[in-house]
Amino acid sequence: MELVAFDHRMWRAGNQTNIDEGGGLQGASMRGAAPKEDAGTSMLERQEWDRITRELDAQGSSVLKRLLSAEECQDLASHYGDDSWFRSRVVMASHGFGRGEYKYLRYPLPEVIAELRPSLYERLAPIANRWNEAMNIGVRYPERHEAFLRRCHAAGQRKPTPLLLQYGEGDYNCLHQDLYGEHVFPIQVAILLSEPGRDFSGGEFVLTEQRPRMQSRVEVVELGRGDGVAFAVHHRPVKGTRGNYRVNMRHGVSRLRSGKRYTLGIIFHDAQ
C-alpha cells in the first residue's frame, strides 16, 4: 500500500454513481454490508435541516444525528484492516500531523458511502453557495455531486478523499484543514463509528475559529456512535458591523485516553 504525505494544509485531501480510479463513471460498489435503508435519502430526510442550517451559519458546525446505524458503523470499522478497500495509508506521527493513522478509500466506494456522499452534498450545496456569496467568492457549486466531481477531475483532482481514521490510546489529530487543490467544497462531514464511553474515552472532536484581531474560539462537539458533524473546511462568513467577513476554521481530535476510535470522513472534493 502506498504511504502518502501532503503539505499540512493539503494533506487530507447522486444517485449511486461512483467514479473509478481513472475518473470514469461506473456503478456503485457492493463492498461492505448493504444498508437496511437508503442512506442517501431516508436518514437525511429525518434530519432537522432548518436547525442544521442555522447552526452552520451561527457556529460553523452542526450535528447530524444517527446518520449510520450501529451495524453500518461496525461493518465500516471492521474493514479498516482490509487494504483492498483503500488507495493509501498515512501514519500521522511520520508527518507531524499528530498520532494515529488514516486510510483513503479507493473508487468505487463502499455502497453506503457512495449513497451518502452525493446526498449530503446536495443538501449542503445551497449553504456553500450562500456562504461564498456572503464572502464575495465567485465560485458556485452545481446541484449534483457528480457535476462537481467532473469539475475536480478536469482540474486534475481525481483521487477519492473519503477516509477512515483509526486512533488508539494516546493518539490525537492536530488542528488542520482538508484542502487538496484548486477546487474545495467548503463543508465536510465526519461520522463517529465507535461508541464513546464503551469503545474509547477522550478523543473529542474539536473546532477552532480564528477571527481577525481576536483570540481563537474553541468548540468541542459531542457525538454518539453513528452521529455526524458537518463543519466548515476552511473559511465561513460571519456578519459584523460593517458587513460579512471571513473567519478561518480548523478541526482536530483531542488525545484518546483509552480504547480505540474509528471515524469516517466524507470530503466532497477529490484530490490531486
C-alpha positions in Angstrom: 0.0 0.0 0.0 1.2 3.5 -0.9 2.3 5.6 2.0 1.4 9.3 1.2 2.4 12.6 2.8 0.9 16.0 2.0 1.6 19.6 2.9 0.0 20.4 6.2 -2.8 22.5 4.6 -3.3 20.0 1.8 -2.9 16.6 3.5 -6.5 15.4 3.6 -7.2 15.8 0.8 -26.4 11.2 -6.9 -27.6 8.7 -7.2 -25.3 5.7 -6.6 -22.9 6.7 -9.4 -19.3 6.3 -8.5 -16.0 7.3 -10.2 -13.4 4.7 -10.9 -9.6 5.2 -10.4 -9.2 6.7 -13.8 -12.1 9.2 -13.3 -14.7 7.3 -15.3 -18.2 6.8 -14.2 -19.4 3.4 -13.1 -21.9 1.8 -10.8 -21.6 1.8 -7.0 -19.5 -0.8 -5.3 -21.2 -3.7 -3.5 -18.3 -3.8 -0.9 -19.5 -3.7 2.7 -22.9 -4.6 4.1 -25.8 -3.4 2.1 -27.6 -0.6 4.1 -31.0 -1.6 5.5 -32.4 1.6 4.2 -31.3 4.1 1.5 -28.6 6.0 3.4 -28.8 8.8 0.8 -32.4 9.6 1.4 -34.3 8.2 4.4 -31.8 9.2 7.2 -31.2 12.6 5.7 -34.9 13.4 5.3 -35.3 12.8 9.0 -32.6 15.4 9.9 -33.7 18.8 11.1 -32.3 20.8 8.2 -33.6 24.2 9.5 -31.6 23.6 12.7 -28.5 22.3 10.9 -28.5 25.4 8.6 -28.9 27.8 11.5 -26.1 26.1 13.4 -23.7 26.0 10.5 -24.4 29.7 9.9 -24.0 30.6 13.6 -21.0 28.5 14.6 -19.6 26.7 11.6 -20.7 23.2 12.6 -23.8 21.1 13.3 -24.5 17.6 14.5 -26.5 15.2 12.2 -27.9 12.5 14.4 -27.7 8.8 13.6 -26.6 9.1 10.0 -25.4 5.5 10.2 -26.8 2.5 12.1 -24.7 0.6 14.7 -24.4 -2.3 12.2 -23.2 0.0 9.4 -20.7 1.6 11.8 -19.4 -1.8 12.9 -19.1 -3.0 9.3 -17.1 0.0 8.1 -14.8 0.0 11.2 -14.2 -3.8 10.8 -12.9 -3.3 7.2 -10.1 -0.9 8.3 -7.6 -3.8 8.1 -8.7 -4.8 4.6 -6.2 -3.0 2.3 -8.3 -3.8 -0.8 -10.7 -1.1 0.3 -8.0 1.7 0.3 -5.7 3.6 -2.1 -3.2 4.9 0.5 -2.3 5.0 4.2 -1.0 7.9 6.3 0.8 7.4 9.7 0.3 10.8 11.3 3.4 10.8 13.5 5.6 10.4 10.5 4.5 13.8 9.2 3.9 15.8 12.3 0.1 15.6 12.0 -0.5 14.0 15.4 -0.6 10.3 16.4 -2.8 7.6 14.8 -3.4 6.8 11.2 -5.9 7.0 8.4 -6.6 5.4 5.1 -8.1 6.9 1.9 -10.8 4.8 0.3 -10.5 3.9 -3.3 -13.1 4.1 -6.0 -15.6 2.5 -6.2 -16.6 3.5 -2.7 -18.5 1.1 -0.4 -22.2 1.3 -1.2 -23.3 3.1 2.0 -20.7 5.9 1.4 -21.4 6.0 -2.3 -25.0 6.8 -1.5 -24.4 9.1 1.5 -21.8 11.4 -0.1 -23.8 12.8 -3.0 -27.0 13.0 -0.9 -25.2 15.1 1.7 -23.6 17.2 -0.9 -27.0 18.1 -2.5 -28.3 19.4 0.9 -25.1 21.3 1.7 -24.5 22.9 -1.7 -27.1 25.7 -1.2 -25.4 26.6 2.1 -22.0 26.5 0.5 -23.2 28.8 -2.4 -24.8 31.2 0.1 -21.5 31.3 2.1 -19.4 32.1 -1.0 -21.8 34.9 -2.0 -21.6 36.4 1.5 -17.7 36.3 1.4 -17.6 37.7 -2.2 -16.2 34.4 -3.5 -17.2 33.9 -7.1 -17.2 30.1 -7.1 -20.6 28.4 -7.2 -21.3 24.7 -6.7 -23.6 22.7 -9.0 -26.7 21.0 -7.6 -25.4 17.5 -8.3 -22.2 16.0 -6.8 -21.4 14.2 -10.0 -21.1 17.5 -11.8 -18.8 18.9 -9.1 -16.6 15.8 -9.3 -16.3 16.3 -13.0 -15.0 19.9 -12.3 -12.5 18.4 -9.9 -11.3 15.8 -12.3 -11.0 18.3 -15.2 -8.5 20.2 -13.0 -6.5 17.0 -12.2 -8.1 16.3 -8.8 -9.0 12.7 -9.5 -8.2 10.8 -6.3 -11.0 9.9 -3.9 -10.9 11.6 -0.5 -13.4 9.8 1.8 -11.3 8.1 4.5 -11.3 6.0 7.7 -9.3 7.2 10.7 -8.1 4.9 13.5 -6.9 6.2 16.9 -5.6 4.2 19.8 -4.7 5.2 23.4 -2.6 8.4 23.4 -3.4 9.3 19.7 -4.7 12.7 18.6 -5.1 14.7 15.5 -3.5 18.2 15.2 -5.7 21.1 14.1 -5.8 21.3 10.3 -7.8 22.0 7.2 -8.6 19.4 4.5 -7.5 21.1 1.3 -6.4 19.2 -1.8 -6.2 21.5 -4.7 -7.9 24.4 -6.5 -11.4 23.1 -6.1 -12.5 22.8 -2.5 -16.1 22.3 -1.2 -16.3 24.4 1.9 -18.2 21.9 4.2 -17.4 18.4 5.1 -18.8 15.7 7.4 -17.2 13.3 9.9 -19.1 10.4 11.3 -18.2 8.6 14.5 -18.1 4.8 14.1 -17.2 3.9 17.7 -19.2 4.2 21.0 -18.0 6.8 23.4 -17.6 5.6 26.9 -17.6 1.9 25.8 -15.1 1.7 22.9 -12.9 4.7 24.0 -12.6 7.7 26.3 -11.3 11.1 25.4 -10.9 11.7 21.7 -13.3 14.7 21.4 -13.8 16.4 18.0 -12.6 20.0 18.3 -13.1 23.0 16.1 -11.3 26.4 16.3 -12.4 29.6 14.8 -9.9 32.5 14.3 -11.5 35.9 13.8 -9.4 38.9 12.7 -7.8 40.8 15.6 -9.4 38.4 18.1 -8.3 35.3 20.0 -9.4 31.9 18.7 -12.7 30.4 19.8 -12.8 26.6 20.5 -15.9 24.4 20.1 -16.0 20.8 21.4 -18.6 18.7 19.5 -20.2 15.7 21.4 -21.0 12.8 19.1 -22.6 9.4 19.6 -22.0 6.4 17.5 -23.4 6.9 14.1 -23.7 10.7 14.5 -22.0 13.0 12.0 -20.8 16.6 12.3 -21.0 18.9 9.3 -18.4 21.7 9.6 -16.6 24.4 7.7 -13.4 23.2 5.9 -11.5 26.5 5.6 -13.5 29.7 5.8 -17.0 30.7 6.8 -18.8 34.1 6.8 -19.6 36.0 10.0 -21.7 39.1 10.0 -20.0 42.1 11.5 -20.9 45.8 12.0 -19.6 46.6 8.5 -20.9 43.5 6.7 -19.7 39.9 6.4 -16.1 38.9 6.9 -14.2 35.6 6.7 -13.2 33.6 9.7 -10.6 30.8 9.5 -11.6 27.3 10.7 -9.5 24.3 11.7 -10.5 21.0 13.2 -8.8 18.1 15.1 -9.3 15.4 17.7 -8.1 15.6 21.3 -6.0 12.9 22.9 -7.6 9.5 23.3 -7.3 8.4 26.9 -8.2 4.7 26.4 -9.6 2.3 23.8 -9.9 2.6 20.1 -11.8 5.1 18.0 -12.8 4.9 14.3 -14.2 7.7 12.2 -15.5 8.1 8.7 -14.5 11.3 7.0 -16.6 12.4 4.0 -14.9 15.1 1.9 -16.7 16.2 -1.2 -13.8 17.4 -3.4 -11.3 14.9 -4.8 -7.5 15.3 -4.5 -4.7 15.9 -6.9 
